[in-house]
């Protein structure tokens, strides 16, 4: 077993003192590293930092809602457009095809032009694509709209993770790991909202108009995007650390004041250059994708990619197939299926996500991910052995095993796949790092969403044996590579490098 040694950076007492005393005297910033230290010390009481985090999580909410919104209606879509299982797979996977390209370009653009601009652009994708999907006259238009929606999802996740990491303290309650892990309960809140909306629409729509249910569900995705666009100018700012890394210390000082509640003044070095003595972080470049595999980051990249891909493959198969699985187990109508799927999301996945956030600063990401994958593996093996439950006891056990899988996903890989993707890299590489990770994750999602309808039709409940390979593979890599990102000052690596681009 090989191990990554994780250095523990010394506490920066000067930064903490400066931050604590910001109300009495402005903090002095001479370099981007000073800005990072102020952010790492935590926002001032009453600042807008938490609002920024909430808006960033709103983007994650949209990602999850749009990915989930097709799950219940896929049977109606197949019937309305007379689709074969293979065609259903293509329509289902269209959103992840778009997300692959969106993540590839979004990661680079997040580092190149900034977090704010990319975030505002991807909101427009959500609005246009959601409305187009809801009005789709045929499967081709629906697939195209879902592809466009996926491109927006791919753009959004790198920038959302950057906001969560770069507006949070490095240690203690609510640290960077906890903020990033909050993407998970936000995700499950979105999936639960989707099922609640479906339940409400099912209750109010006349029986002869239930064919509109999937259209209204897809189109509703434009609503939260419009809300985010409406509030952006008041609360959203550029990341202060990213701005400082571009050499704009004055801009970073303004952001610290406006959003973080920290008064800061720039002290210029001799000759008027405030950056003369600072080590400049890497400039954004497509070549930075190669940096992810250098001696410093290679093992972290492999670990983050494995956790993300395994988590995505299994979760997408389960969550997309949940209505079908529950209907098969319970042999009931659509109302029971909707309620059961909603209950499983709220009671197991969402609660698990909250536990993942709570334990991130104390237990850490590595232990919780190992525990979560272990529970998932056991749950999937149990489901494979039960097959089609023949009596009430086995039905209850099967439902509890589904809940166990979602619970393990919530506090384990669901929360911390993004912790590893975001906090294994400093600010200069974070967009690229998350973008590369999401390219692989969405590729895994595409395979999962495309194969699940086909495998489920061919194998029935034996498909759980195939899905169980995903958490097992991730567990083996976790045991080989022990990297703990929670509480580690990853941004310090930007200022310790010998030269830009190396």
C-alpha positions in Angstrom: 0.0 0.0 0.0 1.4 3.4 -0.9 0.6 6.5 1.0 0.6 10.2 0.2 2.2 12.2 2.9 0.0 15.2 3.6 2.0 18.1 5.2 0.2 20.1 7.9 0.8 23.8 7.2 1.6 25.9 10.3 -1.2 28.2 11.5 -0.7 31.7 10.3 -1.2 33.7 13.4 -0.5 37.0 11.7 -3.3 36.3 9.2 -5.7 35.4 11.9 -4.9 38.4 14.0 -5.2 40.7 11.0 -8.6 39.2 10.1 -9.9 39.4 13.6 -8.9 43.0 13.9 -10.2 44.1 10.5 -12.9 46.2 12.0 -10.4 48.3 13.9 -7.7 48.5 11.3 -7.7 47.5 7.6 -5.7 44.4 6.7 -2.7 45.0 4.5 -2.3 42.9 1.4 0.9 42.9 -0.6 0.4 39.7 -2.7 -2.2 37.2 -3.7 -1.0 35.0 -0.9 -2.1 37.6 1.6 -5.6 37.6 0.0 -5.7 33.8 0.3 -4.7 34.0 3.9 -7.5 36.4 4.7 -10.1 34.2 2.9 -8.7 31.1 4.7 -9.2 32.8 8.1 -12.9 33.1 7.4 -15.5 35.8 6.5 -16.5 38.6 8.9 -19.8 38.3 10.8 -22.6 39.7 8.7 -20.8 39.4 5.4 -22.4 38.2 2.1 -20.1 35.2 1.9 -22.8 32.8 2.8 -25.1 34.3 0.3 -22.5 33.7 -2.4 -22.2 30.1 -1.3 -26.0 29.7 -1.4 -26.2 31.1 -4.9 -23.3 28.8 -6.0 -25.3 25.9 -4.5 -28.3 27.2 -6.5 -26.3 26.4 -9.6 -25.7 22.8 -8.3 -29.5 22.6 -7.6 -30.1 23.4 -11.2 -27.6 20.7 -12.3 -29.3 18.1 -10.2 -32.8 19.1 -11.1 -32.1 19.0 -14.8 -30.4 15.7 -14.7 -33.2 14.1 -12.6 -36.2 15.7 -14.3 -36.3 13.2 -17.1 -36.2 10.1 -14.8 -39.8 9.7 -14.1 -41.1 10.8 -17.5 -38.9 8.5 -19.6 -41.6 5.8 -20.0 -44.1 8.5 -21.2 -41.6 9.9 -23.6 -40.8 6.5 -25.0 -44.5 5.9 -25.5 -45.3 9.3 -27.0 -42.4 9.2 -29.5 -42.4 5.4 -30.0 -38.8 5.0 -28.9 -36.9 1.7 -28.7 -34.7 0.9 -25.6 -31.6 2.1 -27.6 -33.3 5.4 -28.5 -34.4 5.9 -24.9 -30.7 5.4 -23.9 -29.6 8.1 -26.4 -32.2 10.6 -25.2 -31.4 9.9 -21.6 -27.7 10.2 -22.2 -27.9 13.4 -24.3 -27.5 15.6 -21.2 -24.3 13.9 -20.1 -22.9 14.1 -23.6 -23.3 17.8 -23.4 -21.9 17.9 -19.9 -18.7 16.2 -21.1 -18.0 19.0 -23.5 -19.2 21.6 -21.1 -16.9 20.4 -18.3 -13.9 20.3 -20.7 -14.4 23.9 -21.8 -15.9 25.1 -18.6 -12.8 24.1 -16.5 -10.5 26.1 -18.8 -12.8 29.1 -19.0 -13.3 29.2 -15.2 -9.5 29.6 -14.8 -9.1 31.8 -17.9 -11.8 34.4 -17.7 -13.0 34.1 -14.1 -15.6 32.5 -12.0 -18.3 35.2 -12.3 -18.5 35.4 -16.1 -18.8 31.6 -16.6 -21.4 31.4 -13.9 -23.6 34.1 -15.5 -23.2 32.5 -18.9 -24.2 29.0 -17.9 -27.5 30.3 -16.3 -28.7 31.3 -19.8 -28.1 27.7 -21.0 -30.4 26.5 -18.3 -33.2 28.9 -19.2 -33.2 28.3 -23.0 -32.7 24.5 -22.8 -35.4 23.9 -20.1 -38.0 25.7 -22.2 -37.0 24.0 -25.4 -37.1 20.6 -23.7 -40.6 21.2 -22.4 -41.9 22.2 -25.8 -40.0 19.5 -27.8 -42.2 18.2 -30.7 -40.1 15.1 -31.2 -37.2 13.1 -29.7 -34.6 14.9 -31.8 -35.5 18.3 -30.4 -35.7 16.9 -26.9 -32.3 15.2 -27.3 -30.8 18.5 -28.6 -32.3 20.5 -25.8 -31.0 18.1 -23.2 -27.6 18.2 -24.9 -27.6 22.0 -24.5 -28.8 21.7 -20.9 -25.9 19.3 -20.3 -23.4 21.8 -21.7 -24.7 24.3 -19.1 -24.3 21.7 -16.4 -20.7 21.0 -17.5 -19.9 24.7 -17.4 -21.5 25.2 -14.0 -19.9 22.6 -11.8 -16.3 23.8 -12.1 -17.3 27.4 -11.3 -19.7 26.4 -8.6 -17.0 24.3 -6.8 -14.6 27.2 -7.2 -17.0 29.6 -5.5 -17.6 27.1 -2.7 -13.9 26.6 -2.1 -12.8 30.2 -2.5 -15.3 31.8 -0.2 -14.7 29.5 2.7 -12.1 29.2 5.6 -9.5 26.4 5.5 -10.1 24.9 8.9 -12.8 24.6 11.5 -16.6 24.4 11.3 -17.8 25.3 7.8 -14.4 24.9 6.2 -13.7 24.5 2.5 -14.3 20.7 2.6 -17.7 21.2 4.4 -18.7 24.0 1.9 -17.8 21.9 -1.1 -19.5 18.8 0.4 -22.7 20.9 0.7 -23.2 20.4 -3.0 -24.4 16.9 -2.1 -27.5 17.8 0.1 -28.2 20.6 -2.5 -28.2 17.9 -5.2 -30.6 15.7 -3.2 -32.8 18.7 -2.3 -33.1 19.2 -6.1 -34.0 15.6 -6.8 -36.5 15.7 -4.0 -38.0 19.0 -5.4 -38.3 17.3 -8.7 -40.3 14.4 -7.3 -42.4 16.9 -5.2 -43.2 18.8 -8.3 -44.1 15.6 -10.2 -46.3 14.6 -7.2 -48.0 18.0 -7.2 -48.6 17.9 -11.0 -49.8 14.3 -10.8 -52.4 15.4 -8.2 -53.8 18.4 -10.1 -53.6 17.3 -13.8 -56.6 15.4 -15.2 -55.9 11.8 -16.1 -56.2 12.6 -19.8 -53.5 15.3 -19.6 -50.9 13.4 -17.6 -48.9 13.3 -20.8 -48.0 16.9 -20.1 -46.4 16.0 -16.8 -42.9 15.3 -18.1 -43.0 18.5 -20.2 -44.0 20.7 -17.3 -41.3 19.1 -15.1 -38.6 19.8 -17.7 -39.7 23.4 -18.4 -39.8 24.2 -14.7 -36.0 24.1 -14.7 -36.0 27.6 -16.2 -37.6 29.1 -13.0 -34.7 28.8 -10.5 -32.2 29.9 -13.2 -34.2 33.1 -13.8 -34.2 33.7 -10.0 -30.4 33.4 -9.8 -30.0 35.7 -12.8 -32.3 38.2 -11.0 -30.2 38.3 -7.8 -26.8 38.1 -9.3 -25.9 41.8 -9.4 -26.5 42.3 -5.7 -24.6 39.4 -4.2 -22.3 37.6 -6.7 -18.7 38.8 -7.1 -15.6 37.4 -8.6 -13.5 35.1 -6.4 -11.0 37.4 -4.5 -8.3 34.8 -4.7 -8.7 34.4 -8.5 -8.7 38.2 -9.0 -5.5 38.5 -6.9 -3.9 35.7 -8.8 -4.5 37.7 -12.0 -2.5 40.6 -10.4 -5.6 42.7 -9.5 -5.0 43.2 -5.8 -7.1 46.4 -5.8 -10.0 44.4 -7.2 -9.5 41.6 -4.7 -9.5 44.2 -1.9 -12.9 45.6 -3.1 -14.3 42.0 -3.2 -13.1 41.3 0.3 -14.9 44.4 1.5 -18.1 43.9 -0.5 -18.6 40.2 0.0 -16.3 39.0 2.7 -16.7 41.9 5.1 -13.0 42.4 5.4 -11.4 45.9 5.1 -8.1 45.6 3.2 -5.7 48.1 1.7 -3.0 47.3 -0.9 0.5 48.2 0.1 2.5 48.8 -3.0 6.1 47.7 -3.3 8.9 50.1 -4.3 8.4 51.3 -7.8 4.6 51.1 -7.6 4.4 47.4 -8.5 2.4 45.6 -5.8 3.5 42.2 -7.1 7.2 42.6 -7.3 8.1 40.2 -4.5 5.3 37.7 -5.0 5.5 34.3 -6.6 3.0 34.4 -9.5 0.6 31.5 -9.8 0.3 29.6 -13.0 -1.5 31.4 -15.8 -4.6 29.6 -17.2 -3.6 27.4 -20.2 -4.8 24.3 -21.9 -1.4 22.8 -21.0 -2.5 22.9 -17.4 -4.4 19.7 -18.1 -1.0 18.1 -18.3 0.0 19.6 -14.9 -2.7 17.5 -13.3 -0.5 14.5 -14.0 2.9 15.8 -12.8 4.6 14.4 -9.7 2.6 16.6 -7.3 -0.9 16.0 -8.6 -0.9 12.7 -10.4 -2.1 10.5 -7.6 -4.6 13.0 -6.4 -6.0 13.2 -9.9 -6.3 9.4 -10.2 -8.0 9.2 -6.8 -10.5 12.0 -7.5 -11.3 10.6 -11.0 -11.9 7.1 -9.7 -14.1 8.3 -6.8 -16.1 10.5 -9.1 -16.5 8.0 -12.0 -17.5 5.1 -9.7 -19.9 7.3 -7.8 -21.5 8.7 -10.9 -21.8 5.3 -12.7 -23.6 3.7 -9.7 -25.6 6.7 -8.7 -26.9 7.5 -12.1 -28.0 3.9 -12.7 -29.8 3.7 -9.4 -31.4 7.2 -9.4 -32.4 7.1 -13.0 -33.8 3.6 -12.6 -35.4 4.3 -9.2 -38.9 4.7 -10.5 -38.6 1.6 -12.6 -37.0 -0.4 -9.7 -39.6 0.7 -7.2 -42.4 -0.1 -9.5 -41.0 -3.5 -10.1 -40.6 -4.2 -6.3 -43.9 -2.8 -5.2 -46.0 -3.7 -8.3 -48.0 -0.6 -7.7 -49.2 2.4 -9.7 -47.3 5.6 -10.5 -48.4 7.5 -7.3 -46.8 4.9 -5.0 -43.7 5.0 -7.2 -43.4 8.8 -7.0 -44.0 8.8 -3.2 -41.5 6.0 -2.5 -38.8 7.6 -4.7 -39.3 11.0 -2.9 -39.2 9.3 0.5 -35.9 7.5 -0.3 -34.3 10.7 -1.5 -35.3 12.7 1.5 -34.8 10.1 4.3 -31.6 8.5 3.0 -29.8 10.5 0.4 -30.5 14.0 1.7 -29.9 13.1 5.3 -26.7 11.4 4.3 -25.6 14.5 2.5 -26.1 16.6 5.6 -24.0 14.1 7.7 -21.3 14.4 5.0 -21.2 18.2 5.5 -21.2 17.9 9.3 -18.4 15.4 9.4 -16.1 16.9 6.8 -14.1 19.1 9.2 -13.8 16.4 11.9 -13.8 12.9 10.5 -12.5 14.0 7.1 -13.3 13.0 3.5 -11.2 9.8 3.2 -12.8 7.9 6.0 -16.3 9.0 5.1 -15.8 8.0 1.5 -14.5 4.6 2.4 -17.4 4.0 4.8 -19.9 5.2 2.2 -18.6 3.0 -0.6 -18.5 0.0 1.7 -22.2 0.5 2.6 -23.0 0.9 -1.1 -21.2 -2.4 -2.0 -23.0 -4.4 0.7 -26.4 -2.9 -0.4 -26.0 -3.7 -4.0 -24.9 -7.3 -3.3 -28.0 -7.6 -1.1 -30.2 -6.3 -3.9 -28.6 -8.7 -6.4 -29.2 -11.7 -4.1 -32.8 -10.8 -3.4 -33.7 -10.3 -7.1 -37.5 -9.8 -7.4 -38.8 -9.9 -3.9 -41.5 -12.4 -3.6 -43.1 -11.4 -0.2 -43.6 -8.4 1.9 -40.6 -8.9 4.1 -38.2 -9.1 1.1 -39.9 -6.0 -0.4 -39.2 -4.0 2.7 -35.6 -5.3 2.9 -35.1 -4.4 -0.8 -36.4 -0.9 -0.2 -34.1 -0.5 2.8 -31.1 -1.7 0.8 -31.9 0.9 -1.8 -32.1 3.4 1.0 -28.7 2.1 2.3 -27.1 2.7 -1.1 -28.4 6.3 -1.2 -27.4 6.9 2.4 -23.9 5.7 1.7 -23.8 7.9 -1.4 -24.9 10.9 0.6 -22.3 10.9 3.4 -19.6 9.3 1.4 -18.7 9.6 -2.3 -21.7 11.8 -3.0 -20.4 14.5 -0.7 -16.7 14.0 -1.2 -16.3 13.2 -4.9 -16.3 17.0 -5.3 -14.2 17.5 -2.2 -11.4 15.5 -3.9 -12.0 17.1 -7.3 -12.0 20.7 -5.9 -9.5 20.6 -3.0 -6.8 18.5 -4.6 -5.7 21.6 -6.6 -5.0 25.2 -5.8 -6.9 28.2 -7.2 -4.8 28.4 -10.4 -5.7 24.8 -11.3 -9.1 24.4 -9.6 -11.2 25.0 -12.7 -9.1 22.8 -14.9 -9.0 20.1 -12.1 -12.8 20.1 -11.6 -13.4 20.3 -15.4 -11.2 17.3 -16.1 -12.7 15.4 -13.3 -16.2 16.2 -14.5 -15.3 15.2 -18.1 -14.5 11.7 -16.8 -17.4 11.7 -14.4 -19.9 12.7 -17.1 -18.4 10.1 -19.5 -19.2 7.5 -16.8 -22.7 9.0 -16.4 -23.2 8.7 -20.2 -22.2 5.0 -20.2 -24.4 4.4 -17.2 -27.5 6.2 -18.5 -27.1 4.6 -21.9 -26.5 1.1 -20.6 -28.9 0.9 -17.7 -32.1 0.6 -19.8 -30.5 -2.0 -22.0 -28.9 -4.0 -19.1 -32.0 -3.8 -17.0 -34.1 -5.1 -19.9 -31.6 -8.0 -20.5 -30.5 -8.8 -16.9 -33.4 -7.7 -14.7 -32.3 -7.4 -11.1 -29.0 -9.1 -11.9 -27.9 -5.7 -13.1 -27.0 -4.9 -9.5 -24.0 -7.3 -9.8 -22.7 -5.0 -12.5 -23.4 -1.8 -10.6 -21.6 -3.2 -7.5 -18.3 -3.2 -9.4 -18.2 0.6 -9.2 -17.9 1.1 -5.4 -15.6 -1.9 -5.2 -13.2 -0.4 -7.7 -13.2 2.9 -5.9 -12.6 1.3 -2.5 -9.5 -0.5 -3.8 -8.1 2.8 -5.1 -8.9 4.6 -1.8 -7.0 1.9 0.1 -4.0 2.4 -2.2 -4.0 6.2 -2.1 -4.7 7.9 1.2 -5.1 11.6 0.5 -7.0 13.8 2.9 -8.0 17.2 1.5 -10.0 18.5 4.5 -8.2 21.1 6.6 -5.2 21.2 4.2 -4.2 24.7 2.9 -4.1 23.7 -0.8 -3.8 27.3 -2.1 -0.4 27.6 -0.4 0.9 25.4 -3.2 0.2 28.2 -5.7 2.8 30.4 -4.0 5.4 27.7 -3.2 5.9 26.6 -6.8 9.4 27.5 -8.3 8.1 29.2 -11.4 5.0 29.8 -13.4 4.0 26.8 -15.6 6.3 24.3 -13.8 
